[in-house]
Amino acid sequence: MRKSFILHIDSLSILEKMPDEMAGKFIKILNQYNKTGEVPDMDFALEMAVEPFLNQFKRDNDKYKKTVQRNREKGSLGGRPKVL
């Protein structure tokens, strides 16, 4: 399991348009998704705001898994060559 996730500042401009209560729910949903992979029930407006972030998290996670696999394969070949 990853220990962190990325929130791009330019994507968070949506927070400025949300009431404080909704912004809090928004952040909690993103956190819960990244911890458990589960998405709670939410109203349509919040779902519309959250969905692009969840899609980005999925893309980031796929990219991370590919990097881990590539590094694992390279490591099994002996890793970085020794400098003489």
C-alpha positions as CSV (number, residue, x, y, z in Angstrom):
1,M,0.0,0.0,0.0
2,R,1.2,3.5,-0.8
3,K,1.9,5.9,2.0
4,S,0.9,9.0,0.1
5,F,-1.2,10.5,-2.7
6,I,-0.9,13.6,-4.8
7,L,-3.4,16.4,-5.0
8,H,-2.6,18.9,-7.7
9,I,-3.1,22.5,-6.5
10,D,-4.6,23.6,-9.8
11,S,-7.3,20.9,-9.4
12,L,-8.2,22.0,-5.9
13,S,-9.7,25.3,-7.0
14,I,-13.0,23.5,-6.7
15,L,-12.6,23.8,-2.9
16,E,-13.0,27.6,-3.0
17,K,-16.4,27.2,-4.6
18,M,-17.7,24.7,-2.0
19,P,-19.2,25.5,1.4
20,D,-17.0,24.5,4.3
21,E,-19.1,21.4,5.2
22,M,-19.0,20.1,1.6
23,A,-15.2,20.8,1.3
24,G,-14.6,18.8,4.5
25,K,-16.6,15.8,3.2
26,F,-14.7,16.1,-0.1
27,I,-11.3,15.8,1.6
28,K,-12.6,13.0,3.8
29,I,-13.8,11.0,0.8
30,L,-10.5,11.4,-1.0
31,N,-8.7,10.3,2.1
32,Q,-11.0,7.3,2.6
33,Y,-10.6,6.2,-1.0
34,N,-6.8,6.3,-0.8
35,K,-6.8,4.3,2.5
36,T,-9.4,1.7,1.7
37,G,-10.3,1.9,-2.0
38,E,-13.9,2.4,-1.1
39,V,-16.1,5.3,-2.1
40,P,-19.0,6.1,0.3
41,D,-22.5,7.2,-0.9
42,M,-22.6,10.9,-1.6
43,D,-25.0,13.3,-3.3
44,F,-24.7,14.1,-7.0
45,A,-22.9,17.4,-6.6
46,L,-20.2,15.9,-4.4
47,E,-19.8,12.9,-6.7
48,M,-19.3,15.3,-9.7
49,A,-16.5,17.0,-7.8
50,V,-14.8,13.8,-6.5
51,E,-14.9,11.7,-9.7
52,P,-12.1,13.4,-11.6
53,F,-9.8,13.0,-8.5
54,L,-10.7,9.3,-8.2
55,N,-9.9,8.8,-11.9
56,Q,-6.5,10.5,-11.4
57,F,-5.8,8.4,-8.4
58,K,-6.4,5.2,-10.4
59,R,-4.1,6.4,-13.2
60,D,-1.4,7.4,-10.7
61,N,-1.7,4.0,-9.0
62,D,-1.4,2.1,-12.3
63,K,1.7,4.1,-13.1
64,Y,3.1,3.4,-9.6
65,K,2.5,-0.3,-10.0
66,K,4.3,-0.4,-13.4
67,T,7.3,1.5,-11.9
68,V,7.4,-1.0,-8.9
69,Q,7.3,-3.9,-11.3
70,R,10.0,-2.5,-13.6
71,N,12.2,-1.8,-10.6
72,R,11.6,-5.3,-9.3
73,E,12.6,-6.8,-12.6
74,K,15.7,-4.6,-12.8
75,G,16.6,-5.5,-9.2
76,S,16.4,-9.2,-10.0
77,L,19.0,-8.7,-12.7
78,G,21.5,-7.5,-10.1
79,G,20.5,-3.8,-9.9
80,R,22.7,-0.9,-10.9
81,P,26.2,-1.9,-12.3
82,K,29.1,-1.5,-9.9
83,V,31.4,1.5,-10.7
84,L,35.0,0.4,-11.0
